[in-house]
Amino acid sequence: MKLHSLLFGAITLAFSAAALAQQPIVIKFSHVVAKETPKGKASDFFAQRAGELTKGKVKVEVYANSTLYKDKEEMEALQLGAVQMLAPSLAKFGPLGAKEFEVFDLPFIFDSYAELHKITKGTVGKQLMAKLEPKGIKGLAFWDNGFKSMSANKPLKSPDDFKGLKMRIQSSKVLESQMRSVGALPQVMAFSEVYQALQTGVVDGTENPHSNLYTQKMHEVQKHMTLTDHGYLGYAVITNKKFWDGLPADVRGQLEQAMAEATDYANKIAKEENDGALEKVKASGKTQVYAPTAAERAALKKAMMKTHKEMESRIGKETIEAVYKETGFDPSKL
Ligand code: LMR
């Protein structure tokens, strides 16, 4: 072989090795909601900051609206390492075996974001995140969404109004019990399928924070909505633990910084986004929005409190009581 072709080969090899070394680390971040939601906006924010803080060493690709995975599949994909980051709703951790997370789904357990933050920003939140590690998952942050309203094609004022209604829920034993407590028939369904199921009458109604309802246009296929604020829906941002632990320490630190900033952002915009979405739902004139009286809300709470007792053995009494203690919740008080 001639010397110059040998030299040429060596140079090409050196160039491709350098190019390979500069390939960014790709983080696929999958989620099931629209871009214009608290979770959608916060994951885009994280992607932007991760790119800036790592100076391009990390490229976060966000896949919104179930374009990569539907609810059920995404957790499996994360554990297998096919996707590196997710922000599933807190209800999604029970089916994974971390049943303590289901405490967040108990009806009426939080009266405000301030109460919720006592858990998500406190010791209980940290203890919950630690439960994910044996499952190969590292919990990075809690991101807020909001408090849920009930919707259907008939007015929902008293617990009796729910009797016999097929209500879509996320896959959750707690939400199943909550719907049964008012005589409704819970129907588990992937988020991406809810609009069509409501439109075609496969289900009669559902529950949502307003940002989810509005961005999926569910208000266009629901004639009535009641501002029940009966439960909370929010997220835990998670990553594949092996992937995370294998990152260079400086990059991991920069990503932690990006995540801290994205978390502040998510939790700052969540209420505004939900309030804004409610205004838009009202302005659309497509659904009648009803604000229940204090007595109506108390009647709903009374009926749904059965779920707290019923779920005690599943979630764990200590976890439920730890939350009661932190937030000052008194189950005997309506
Ligand atoms: C749902 O299925 O209703 C939610 O988990 C969707 C979401 O991620 O907010």
Residues whose N, C-alpha, C, O or C-beta is under 5 A from the ligand:
A	BS01	LMR	V32 V33 S89 Q170 F191
